Amino acid sequence: MPQSPADPVSPTRPAPVSPTRPDPVSPSRPAARPVLAVAGLGIESSTFSPARTGAAAFHPARGAEVFDRYPFLAPGEELREAADWHGALVGKSLPGGTVTAAAWTALTDELVERLAALPPLDGLWYDIHGAMTVEGVDDAEAVLLERIRATVGPDVLVSTSMDLHGNVSRELAHRSDLITCYRMAPHEDHMETKERAVRNLVDLLASGGPRPVKAWVPVPVLLAGEQTSTRIEPARSVYAAVEEVEAADGVIDAAIWVGYAWADEPRNRAAVVVTGTDREAVAAGAERLARGFWKARHDFAFVAPTGTFDDILDEALVSPDRPYFVSDTGDNPTAGGAGDVTWGLTRLLERPEFREEDGPTVLYASVPGPAAVDTAVAAGVGATVTVTAGAEVDDRHAGPVTLTGVVHAIRHGDRDAGTEVVIRVGSVYAILTRLRKPYHHEHDFTDLDLDPRSADIVVVKIGYLEPELFDMAVGWKMALTPGGVDQDLLRLGHHRVRRPLFPFDRDMADPDLRARVLPASDLPLTGEDE
């Protein structure tokens, strides 16, 4: 991987570990600003999508540019001034398919080399998602953390922050000294969670206390995020208990992970970790949260009414609710879908109600089609074009879609899409992109001269609506459509997950939900993953 001239690395430099260096949390250590680093790779990887994710998709930030991602670490902010901070490498990809072995090797080798080039560290913030699947690698985040620890040394304290749709194996929990995740789905608290992870690390180093105790409980439940949204019960109450457990004496942090439903690895399931200084308190808190999640398993339901795509369109046409949002869930790019499944757009364009320009206004987001985008750009706004798009990656459910219509808008420079165009076919405004893109914000539409508030129907490749769209929607249903993130988990074909597992084994016996109190990260982990 190319290196920044301002932030050189030396692949041959030995790991910065000194056997005579005092423990960074030893009370006898001289008072000084701790030396901290940030590193991590994040993606949700669907193993049920044929897509593959390369290194460029992670948009890796290196050195000082890492801190541009985190407002709470901007110069002058309290947490930035509390330590001598160093950026190693942080990469975050739009969810997608399995990460290629070549991308994994290039990114992780560079990350480790950059860490090796830093001064000796007191602590490291490990900023990940937790659902990365790599060709030939299980439990990728734990494997990477093992390499990181071999580089920075066993004394360095590691604070891990994650998405609640990540997976927490025993190994990942063990190798982290502190570990936490989001408490809201949708993730309105994502930056708050990252800041909490950093603050916990800074506070622990400042306290001079011992390494925390961690209680880990695997919960044999695997559900989609759309079935476990904290907007509704029972997830709202299940997650409300997290702050109650965290408030107990001797507890630093508490967290529940739903897990990632669209990958097939042994680690994919729900989990609880409670961290603190009091062994009994963290164990009791972890067991309480695990029991609460398990007890609610039969009550989890989709966050919105569901149905077939055709039935929901029928309902939307007669409904007075405007705008009426339809989630095309099976190919959601923010859950790991390939993004180029054409099944929904094809069926939409076949509907006679939308064939005339004065029909109900429908916005559809979106389908990638690089050649179609090039044709539309060359023709210009107002031109009539015939283009073909989609199904270049995932053609299992429908082939490429051909549409003839008027170029309504062109936009260049989007971080994800590259270039976007809008083609109007009858009363349907179809968004085509050079690369796949999620549409979560009102400006994603208004930037393309589209007004979702005045549309009759807005079809978006998404699961639960993100906050701006949720607030905008007057009507909303989730269409159970095909794709790499199909909401019907039972028909996907998991065969490597640990069984028994709910809902695959609905009548399974109650599991062992006793807390597994893990040894400190600098001590060996023994025993099985259970």
TADAPE-V279345 format. One record per pair of residues at least 24 apart in sequence whose C-alpha atoms are under 10 Angstrom apart, sorted by the first residue. I is the first residue (numbers start at 1). J is the second residue. Records with the same first field share a line. If there is no record, write none. Layout:
I=J, J
//
This chain:
1=55, 103, 105, 106, 107, 109, 110, 111
2=106, 110
3=62, 63, 110, 114
4=62, 63
6=62, 63, 64
7=62, 63, 64, 87, 88, 114, 117, 118
8=63, 113, 114, 117, 118
9=88, 110, 111, 112, 113, 114, 115, 116, 117, 118
10=110, 113, 114, 115, 116, 117, 118
11=109, 110, 112, 113, 114, 115, 116, 117
12=113, 116, 117
13=113, 114, 116, 117, 118
14=113, 116, 117, 151, 152
15=112, 113, 115, 116, 117, 118, 119, 120, 148, 149, 150, 151, 152, 153
16=115, 116, 117, 118, 119, 120, 121, 150, 151, 152, 153
17=116, 119, 120, 121, 150, 151, 152, 153, 154, 155, 156
18=120, 152, 153, 155
19=153, 154, 155
21=120, 155
22=155
23=122, 154, 155, 156, 157, 208, 210
24=121, 122, 123, 155, 156, 157, 205, 206, 208, 209, 210
25=122, 123, 155, 156, 157, 204, 205, 206, 207, 208, 209, 210, 211
26=205, 206, 207, 208, 209, 210
27=205, 206, 207, 208, 209, 210
28=208
29=208
31=206, 208
32=82, 83, 84, 206
33=81, 82, 83, 84, 85, 122, 202, 205, 206
34=82, 83, 84, 85, 121, 122, 123, 202, 205, 206
35=82, 83, 84, 85, 86, 118, 119, 120, 121, 122, 123, 124, 156
36=80, 82, 83, 84, 85, 86, 87, 118, 119, 120, 121, 122, 123, 124, 125, 156, 157, 158, 198, 201, 202
37=63, 83, 84, 85, 86, 87, 88, 89, 115, 118, 119, 120, 121, 122, 123, 124, 125, 126, 158
38=62, 63, 66, 67, 85, 86, 87, 88, 89, 90, 115, 123, 124, 125, 126, 127, 158, 159, 198
39=63, 66, 86, 87, 88, 89, 90, 91, 111, 112, 114, 115, 124, 125, 126, 127, 128, 145, 148, 160
40=88, 89, 90, 91, 92, 107, 108, 111, 124, 125, 126, 127, 128, 129, 141, 144, 145, 148, 160, 161
41=89, 90, 91, 92, 93, 104, 107, 108, 111, 126, 127, 128, 129, 130, 132, 140, 141, 144
42=90, 91, 92, 93, 94, 95, 127, 128, 129, 130, 131, 132, 141, 162, 163, 166
43=91, 92, 93, 94, 95, 96, 97, 98, 99, 128, 129, 130, 131, 132, 133, 163, 166, 334, 335, 336
44=92, 93, 94, 95, 96, 97, 98, 99, 129, 130, 131, 132, 133, 163, 165, 166, 260, 262, 263, 333, 334, 335, 336, 337
45=93, 94, 95, 96, 97, 98, 99, 130, 131, 132, 133, 134, 260, 262, 263, 264, 335, 336, 337
46=95, 96, 97, 98, 99, 131, 132, 133, 260, 261, 262, 263, 264, 335, 336, 337, 338, 484, 485
47=96, 97, 98, 99, 132, 133, 134, 135, 261, 262, 263, 264, 265, 336, 337, 484, 485, 492, 494
48=97, 98, 262, 263, 264, 336, 337, 338, 483, 484, 485, 486, 492, 493, 494
49=96, 97, 98, 262, 263, 331, 336, 337, 338, 339, 393, 394, 396, 483, 484, 485, 486
50=96, 97, 98, 337, 338, 393, 394, 395, 396, 483, 484
51=96, 97, 98, 99, 100, 336, 337, 338, 339, 340, 392, 393, 394, 484
52=96, 97, 98, 99, 100, 101, 103, 134, 135, 338, 393
53=93, 94, 95, 96, 97, 98, 99, 100, 101, 102, 103, 104, 133, 134
54=93, 96, 97, 98, 99, 100, 101, 102, 103, 104, 106, 107
55=91, 93, 99, 100, 101, 102, 103, 104, 105, 106, 107
56=91, 92, 93, 103, 107
57=91, 92, 93, 94, 95, 96, 99, 103, 416
58=90, 91, 92, 93, 94, 95, 103, 107
59=90, 91, 92, 93, 94, 415
60=89, 90, 91, 92, 93, 107, 111
61=87, 88, 89, 90, 91, 92
62=86, 87, 88, 89, 90, 91, 110, 111, 114
63=87, 88, 89, 90, 114
64=88, 89
65=89, 90
66=90, 91
69=191
70=191, 194, 195
71=191, 195
72=191, 192, 194, 195, 198
73=195, 198
78=199
79=195, 198, 199, 202
80=198
82=199, 202, 203, 206
83=122, 123, 202
84=121, 122
85=121, 123, 124
86=114, 115, 118, 119, 121, 124
87=111, 114, 115, 118, 124, 125
88=112, 113, 114, 115, 116, 117, 118, 124
89=113, 114, 115
90=126, 127, 128
91=127, 128
92=127, 128, 129
93=129, 132, 334, 416
94=333, 334, 335, 336, 337, 416, 436, 437, 438
95=129, 131, 132, 332, 333, 334, 335, 336, 337, 338, 339, 438
96=132, 133, 332, 333, 334, 335, 336, 337, 338, 339, 436, 484, 485
97=132, 133, 134, 263, 333, 335, 336, 337, 338, 484
98=132, 133, 134, 135, 136, 263, 336
99=132, 133, 134, 135, 136, 137
100=133, 134, 135, 136
101=134, 135, 136, 137
102=134, 135
103=134, 135
104=133, 134, 135, 137, 140, 144
105=134
108=144, 147, 148
109=144, 147
111=144, 147, 148
112=144, 145, 147, 148, 149, 150, 151, 152
113=148, 151
115=148, 151, 152
116=148, 150, 151, 152
117=151, 152
118=152
119=152
120=152, 153, 156
121=152, 153, 155, 156, 157
122=152, 153, 155, 156, 157, 158, 201, 202, 205
123=152, 155, 156, 157, 158, 159, 177, 198, 201, 202, 204, 205
124=148, 149, 152, 156, 157, 158, 159, 160, 176, 177, 198, 201, 202
125=157, 158, 159, 160, 161, 176, 178, 179, 194, 197, 198, 201, 202
126=158, 159, 160, 161, 162, 176, 178, 179, 194, 197, 198
127=159, 160, 161, 162, 163, 194, 197, 198
128=160, 161, 162, 163, 166, 181, 194
129=160, 161, 162, 163, 164, 165, 166, 167, 181
130=160, 161, 162, 163, 164, 165, 166, 167, 168, 169, 172, 181, 257, 259, 260
131=162, 163, 164, 165, 166, 167, 168, 259, 260, 261, 262, 263, 265, 267, 268, 336
132=166, 167, 260, 263
133=263, 264, 265
137=265
138=264, 265, 266, 267
139=167, 168, 169, 171, 172, 265, 266, 267, 268
140=172
141=166, 167, 168, 169, 171, 172
142=168, 169, 170, 171, 172, 173, 174, 175, 176
143=171, 172, 175
144=172
145=171, 172, 175, 176
146=171, 172, 175, 176
148=175
149=175, 176, 521, 522
153=522
154=521, 522, 523
155=211, 521, 522
156=521, 522
157=201, 202, 204, 205, 211, 521, 522
158=197, 198, 201, 521
159=194, 196, 197, 198, 199, 200, 201, 202, 204
160=194, 197, 198, 201
161=190, 193, 194, 195, 196, 197, 198
162=190, 193, 194, 197, 255, 257
163=187, 190, 193, 194, 256, 257, 258, 259, 260
164=190, 225, 255, 256, 257, 258, 259, 260, 270, 271
165=223, 224, 225, 228, 256, 257, 258, 259, 260, 261, 268, 269, 270, 335
166=257, 258, 259, 260, 261, 267, 268, 269, 270, 271
167=218, 257, 258, 259, 260, 261, 265, 266, 267, 268, 269, 270, 271
168=216, 217, 218, 256, 257, 258, 259, 267, 268, 269, 270, 271, 272, 273
169=216, 217, 218, 266, 267, 268, 269, 270, 271, 529, 530
170=215, 216, 217, 218, 267, 271, 273, 516, 518, 525, 528, 529, 530
171=518, 521, 525, 526, 529
172=521
173=214, 215, 216, 272, 273, 275, 518, 519, 520, 521
174=213, 214, 215, 216, 517, 518, 519, 520, 521, 522, 523, 524, 525
175=518, 519, 520, 521, 522, 523, 524, 525
176=212, 214, 520, 521, 522
177=201, 204, 211, 212, 213, 214, 275, 276, 519, 520, 521, 522
178=204, 211, 212, 213, 214, 252, 253, 254, 273, 274, 275, 276, 521
179=214, 252, 253, 254, 255, 273, 274, 275
180=253, 254, 255, 256, 257, 272, 273, 274, 275
181=253, 254, 255, 256, 257, 273
182=239, 255, 256, 257
183=230, 235, 236, 239, 240, 242, 243, 254, 255, 256, 257
184=228, 229, 230, 231, 235, 236, 239, 240
185=225, 226, 228, 229, 230, 231, 232, 235, 236, 464, 466
186=225, 226, 228, 229, 230, 231, 464, 465, 466, 467
187=229, 230, 466, 467
188=466, 467
196=253
197=253
200=252, 253
204=252
209=277
210=277, 520
211=275, 276, 277, 519, 520, 521, 522
212=250, 251, 252, 274, 275, 276, 277, 278, 279, 282, 518, 519, 520, 521
213=250, 251, 252, 274, 275, 276, 277, 278, 279, 280, 281, 282, 283, 517, 518, 519, 520, 521
214=251, 252, 253, 254, 273, 274, 275, 276, 277, 278, 279, 282, 283, 286, 515, 516, 517, 518, 519, 520, 521
215=254, 272, 273, 274, 275, 276, 279, 280, 281, 282, 283, 284, 285, 286, 287, 514, 515, 516, 517, 518, 519
216=255, 271, 272, 273, 274, 275, 282, 283, 286, 287, 290, 513, 514, 515, 516, 517, 518, 530
217=256, 270, 271, 272, 273, 274, 283, 286, 287, 289, 290, 291, 512, 513, 514, 515, 516, 517, 530
218=256, 257, 267, 268, 269, 270, 271, 272, 273, 290, 511, 512, 513, 514, 515, 516, 529, 530
219=256, 257, 258, 259, 269, 270, 271, 272, 289, 290, 291, 293, 294, 501, 502, 511, 512, 513
220=268, 269, 270, 271, 290, 293, 294, 297, 497, 498, 499, 500, 501, 502, 503, 505, 508, 510, 511, 512, 513
221=258, 259, 261, 268, 269, 270, 271, 293, 294, 297, 499, 500, 501, 502, 503, 504, 505, 506
222=258, 259, 260, 261, 262, 268, 269, 270, 271, 297, 489, 497, 501, 502, 503, 504
223=258, 259, 260, 261, 262, 268, 269, 270, 297, 300, 301, 487, 488, 489, 502, 503
224=258, 259, 260, 261, 262, 300, 301, 302, 335, 463, 485, 486, 487, 488, 489
225=258, 259, 260, 261, 302, 303, 335, 463, 464, 487
226=300, 301, 302, 303, 304, 329, 462, 463, 464, 465, 478, 487
227=299, 300, 301, 302, 303, 304, 463, 464, 487
228=258, 297, 299, 300, 301, 302, 303
229=258, 300, 301, 302, 303, 304, 464
230=303
231=303, 464
232=300, 301, 302, 303, 304
233=296, 299, 300, 301, 303
234=292, 293, 295, 296, 297, 298, 299, 300, 301
235=292, 293, 296, 297, 299, 300, 301
237=292, 293, 296
238=289, 290, 291, 292, 293, 294, 295, 296
239=289, 292, 293
240=289
241=285, 288, 289, 292
242=272, 274, 285, 286, 288, 289
244=285, 289
245=274, 281, 282, 284, 285, 286, 288, 289
246=274, 275, 276, 281, 282, 285
248=276, 278, 281, 282, 285
249=276, 277, 278, 281, 282
250=275, 276, 277, 278, 279, 280, 281, 282
251=275, 276, 277, 278, 279, 280, 281, 282, 283, 285
252=276, 277, 278, 282
253=282
254=282, 285, 286, 289
255=285, 286, 289
256=286, 289, 290, 293
257=293
258=293
260=335
261=335, 485, 486, 487, 489, 494
262=335, 336, 337, 484, 485, 486, 487, 489, 492, 494
263=336, 484, 485, 492, 494, 496, 497
264=492, 493, 494, 495, 496, 497, 498
265=494, 495, 496, 497, 498
266=495, 496, 497, 498, 499, 529
267=496, 497, 498, 529
268=496, 497, 498, 501
269=497, 498, 501, 502
270=294
272=513, 515
273=515, 516, 517
274=515, 517
275=517
279=517
280=515, 517
282=515, 517
283=514, 515, 516, 517
284=514, 515
285=515
286=513, 514, 515, 516, 517
287=512, 513, 514, 515, 516
288=513, 514, 515
289=513
290=512, 513, 514, 515
291=510, 511, 512, 513, 514
294=502, 510, 511, 513
295=510
297=502, 503, 506
298=502, 503, 506
302=463, 464, 478, 487
303=463, 464, 465, 477, 478
304=463, 464, 465, 476, 477, 478, 479
305=476, 477, 478, 479
306=476, 477, 478, 479, 480
307=477, 478, 479, 480, 481
308=477, 478, 479, 480, 481
309=343, 344, 347, 348, 477, 478, 479, 480, 481
310=344, 347, 348, 351, 479
311=479
312=476, 477, 478, 479, 480
313=348, 351, 457, 459, 477, 479
315=475, 477
316=456, 457, 458, 475, 476, 477
317=353, 360, 456, 457
319=456, 475
320=456, 474, 475
321=456, 457, 473, 474, 475, 476
322=452, 453, 454, 455, 456, 457, 458, 472, 473, 474, 475, 476
323=361, 362, 452, 453, 454, 455, 456, 457, 458, 472, 473, 474, 475, 476
324=362, 452, 453, 455, 456, 457, 458, 459, 472, 473, 474, 475, 476, 477
325=362, 363, 452, 455, 456, 457, 458, 459, 460, 465, 469, 470, 472, 473, 474, 475, 476, 477, 478
326=364, 457, 458, 459, 460, 461, 462, 463, 465, 473, 475, 476, 477, 478, 479
327=458, 459, 460, 461, 462, 463, 464, 465, 476, 477, 478, 479, 480, 481
328=364, 365, 366, 459, 460, 461, 462, 463, 477, 478, 479, 480, 481, 482, 483, 486
329=460, 461, 462, 463, 464, 478, 479, 480, 481, 482, 483, 484, 485, 486, 487
330=461, 462, 463, 478, 479, 480, 481, 482, 483, 484, 485, 486, 487, 488
331=394, 460, 461, 462, 463, 481, 482, 483, 484, 485, 486, 487
332=366, 437, 438, 460, 461, 462, 463, 464, 481, 483, 484, 485, 486
333=366, 436, 437, 438, 439, 461, 462, 463, 484, 485
334=436, 437, 438, 439, 440, 461, 462, 463, 485
335=438, 461, 462, 463, 484, 485, 486
336=483, 484, 485
337=394, 436, 461, 462, 483, 484, 485, 486
338=367, 368, 390, 391, 392, 393, 394, 395, 436, 483, 484, 485
339=365, 366, 367, 368, 390, 391, 393, 394, 435, 436, 437, 438, 461, 462, 483, 484
340=366, 367, 368, 369, 389, 390, 391, 392, 393, 394, 395, 398, 399, 400, 432, 433, 435, 436, 437, 461, 483
341=366, 367, 368, 389, 390, 391, 392, 393, 394, 395, 396, 397, 398, 399, 400, 401, 461, 482, 483, 484
342=366, 367, 368, 389, 390, 391, 392, 394, 395, 396, 397, 398, 399, 400, 401, 482, 483
343=390, 391, 395, 396, 397, 398, 399, 400, 401, 481, 482, 483
344=397, 398, 459, 460, 461, 479, 481, 482
345=390, 398, 401, 428, 430, 459
346=398, 399, 400, 401, 402, 403
347=398, 401
348=428, 459
349=401, 402, 403, 425, 426, 427, 428, 430
352=426
353=426, 427, 428
354=425, 426, 427, 428
355=425, 426, 427, 428
356=425, 426, 427, 428
357=424, 425, 426, 427, 428
358=426, 427
359=426, 427, 428, 456
360=426, 427, 428, 455, 456, 457
361=424, 426, 427, 428, 429, 452, 454, 455, 456, 457, 458
362=424, 425, 426, 427, 428, 429, 430, 452, 454, 455, 456, 457, 458, 459
363=422, 424, 427, 428, 429, 430, 431, 445, 450, 451, 452, 455, 456, 457, 458, 459, 460
364=422, 428, 429, 430, 431, 432, 439, 457, 458, 459, 460, 461
365=422, 429, 430, 431, 432, 433, 436, 437, 438, 439, 440, 444, 445, 458, 459, 460, 461, 462
366=390, 420, 421, 422, 429, 430, 431, 432, 433, 436, 437, 438, 439, 459, 460, 461
367=391, 400, 401, 420, 430, 431, 432, 433, 434, 435, 436, 437, 461
368=392, 393, 417, 419, 420, 431, 432, 433, 434, 435, 436, 437
369=400, 401, 420, 421, 431, 432, 433, 434, 435, 436
370=417, 418, 419, 420, 432, 433, 434, 435, 436
371=433, 434
372=402, 403, 421, 423, 432, 433, 434
373=410, 419, 420, 421, 422, 423, 431, 432, 433, 434, 435
374=419, 420, 421, 433, 434
375=407, 421
376=405, 406, 407, 408, 409, 410, 420, 421, 422, 423, 432
377=407, 409, 410, 411, 412, 419, 420, 421
379=406, 407
380=406, 407, 408, 409, 410, 421
381=406, 407, 408, 409, 410, 421, 422, 423
382=406, 407, 408, 409, 423, 424
383=407, 408, 423
384=408, 423, 424, 425
385=423, 424
386=423
387=423
388=432
389=432, 433, 434
390=432, 433, 436
394=483, 484
395=483
396=482, 483, 484
397=481, 482, 483
398=482
403=430
405=429, 430
408=448, 449, 450
409=447, 448, 449, 450
410=447, 448, 449
411=447, 448, 449
414=444
420=447, 448
421=448
422=448, 449, 450
428=457, 458
429=458
430=459
437=461
438=462
439=465, 466, 469
440=465, 466, 467, 468, 469, 470
441=465, 466, 467, 468, 469, 470, 472
442=468, 469, 472
443=468
463=487
//
